[in-house]
Amino acid sequence: MKENIIHVHYDIGESIMVIPTKMVYKQLEAEIHSVQFQLHTNHQFIQSEACDSIEYAVKHLQKNLPVNMKVVCCQSCRHGNFNPFGDVENEIFCLKDQTLVDKKDVVDIFSNQDPSFGKRSRKLLDFCEDYKPIDEHKTYTYNDWGLEE
């Protein structure tokens, strides 16, 4: 098993805090397997369910957090969109300067490979000051953060 310490942003009672979070995983050649996240907060040890995708490991982490604590990252942001033509592990794209109405808008952006495409790439747990939680009632995001597995 390999381990990395990642500085993850959490919203705890409407205050953003960075908490070192351990990512534990197996790596077989270029593929990551059995990913899980672990952290200590408020004298409590929290561990996500292990799975073979960082995307789902982050979702499992959120499910195991106390109700007043949320992961705030590109994966949980309304600007974070997956590539509709297929994902690369641990990659999401920031479309904060785009107005999206539906999946067609996202497909058009990825079809045209606009010159800023490479600059839009982010890791799932990245964070920036433009973070806004996903709200499917206000804006469209090509991202399944709020959906159950």
BELZI-V51826 format. One line per field, one symbol per residue. phi: phi as a letter, one per 30 degrees, with the letter a starting at -180 (. if undefined). psi: psi as a letter, one per 30 degrees, with the letter a starting at -180 (. if undefined). burial: b if it has 16 or more other ideal C-beta (glycine too) atoms within 10 Angstrom, else e. A space follows every 50 residues. Layout:
# BELZI-V51826
phi=???
psi=???
burial=???
This chain:
# BELZI-V51826
phi=.cbbccccdbcbiibdbcbebdccacbchcccbhdbcbacahibccbddd acbdedddddeedcdedcbbdcaedccdddbdddckcceibbbdcdcccc caeeddedddddheededdddbdecdbbddebddbddcbcbdacedddd
psi=klkkkkjkkkjjhgkkkkkkkkjklkkjbfkklhklkklkkhgkkkklkk lgkeefeeeeeeffllfgkkkjleegkffjkljfgklkkhklkjhfgkjk eaeeeeeeefefhlfgeeffklleglklfgkklkjffelkkikgefkl.
burial=eeeeeeebbbbbeeeeeeeebebbbeeeeeebeebbbebeeeeeebebeb bebbbbbbbbbbeebeeebbbbbbbbbbbbbbbeeeeeebebbbbeebeb eeeeebeebbeeeeeeeeebebebbbbeeebeebeeeeebbbbebeeee
